Amino acid sequence: MKIASKWIVMAVLGLSGTVIFTLPFLREFFYEPLRQSLHLSNTQSGLLMATYGAASLVAYPIGGWLADRVSSRLLIALSLVTTGLLGFILATLPSFQIALLIHAIWGFSTVGMMWGAMMKATRDWASADQQGQAFGLLEAGRGLSEAALASLMVAAFAWLGGDIPAFSKVIIIYSTIHLALAYVVWRTLEPDRPQRDDDSTKFGIADLFLVLKKPSVWLIAIVVLTSYSAYWGAFYFTPYASEVFGMSVVAAGFIAAGKVWLKPIFAAAAGFAADRIGIWQTVTIGFVVLMVSFAGFAMLSGGASLVGLMIVNIVIASIAIFAHRGIYFALLEECRISPKLTGSAVGVISMIGYTPDIFMPLLGGVLLDDHGGARGYQIYFGIISGLCLLGLLATWQIGRIHGRAALSR
């Protein structure tokens, strides 16, 4: 692959990896508009994402199997088209039941088609000694496009009136971008050949058991699960700023969009740092920062006088979250998982690691409805701090098992 073409591929992967999740995760920037438009309680809002998470849980191993056997170009393009078309239906602001169905199908269209294919394409993009850079650059590209898109969409929402009709129009814009990007993917990415040949149509049950028997796969899954729980905590920064610190919905949305600009910088920086000081060592530093930061959120009582401290802590937590997202799948190489098992390993790790999509929104919704105000957020963020301690222990175990071998390579 020519150098120019190689970087175009990474750019398209990064943009696709951002756009595909904008519709299922509208709540990150539009928590209150989504709730108000569909007339949802906090618990119902959480149930939407729990439904998406449950469908994703089933889709992850299927997507991993598909990624090892079907062209990444086809899977990514089809994922964008399907997800975008469903977005047009959500833009009509349907009933809660229809919204649940849309989120369930999104679980398959985003994760089952896109996720494993994107991870496989990224790992194939770089050599074994540049995996940290590859995944860091992917997350940086996703972060840059997410920050730009989120800022534009929040601005568009405000310009269109900041009301329910404006939110519907924002969904239509997002959906249109999905379809346009599917065309770009089809014209830009080269049709890759699956690594499986004669048994490509058979379910890889042997691969699944081989992956499940590896302790490192379970440890990486714990790392992803706990780190992703912290990422879910970041989704609540927007309502946290408006409900506990008295900021307007639009201002809180701009804070959420603003923090995403940190992603391209620190995801890429974490990737380069991981290739120099070690992947598990870099993940360890991130977990320490997350534990302290979310413990700080658990102790903040709220109020206008503490807005500055809240914003600083959001920045600190976001840096660690985005650094983690840039490198935790690079642990595949450090743990010496065979490239031929990348799709299957990513499927199993993701099936476990992204279960916070099920329990974190439900937990957040129940805590906010039952406790309300600052107390609900304090409990939620305190739980996340504890989960990060578990992630830290799993990372130390990876370092104990594989760290010495990684240094010798």
Buried (B, 14 or more C-beta within 10 A) or exposed (E): EEEEEEBBBBBBBBBBBBBBBBBBBBBBBBBBBBBBBBEBEBBBBBBBBBBBBBBBBBBBBBBBBBBBBBBBBBBBBBBBBBBBBBBBBBBEBBEBEBBBBBBBBBBBBBBBBBBBBBBBBBBBBBEEEBBBBBBBBBBBBBBBBBBBBBBEBBBEBBEBEBEEEBBBBBBBBBBEBBBEBBEBBBEBBEEBEBBBEEEEEEEBEEBBEBBEEBEBBBBBBBBBBBBBBBBBBBBBBBBBBBBBBEBEBBBBBBBBBBBBBBBBBBBBBBBBBBBEEBBBBBBBBBBBBBBBBBBBBBEBEBEEEBBEEBBEBBBBBBBBBBBBBBBBBBBBBBBEBEBEBBBBBBBBBBBBBBBBBBBBBBBBBBBBBEBEEBBBBBBBBBBBBBBBBBBBBBBBBBBEBBBEEBEEE
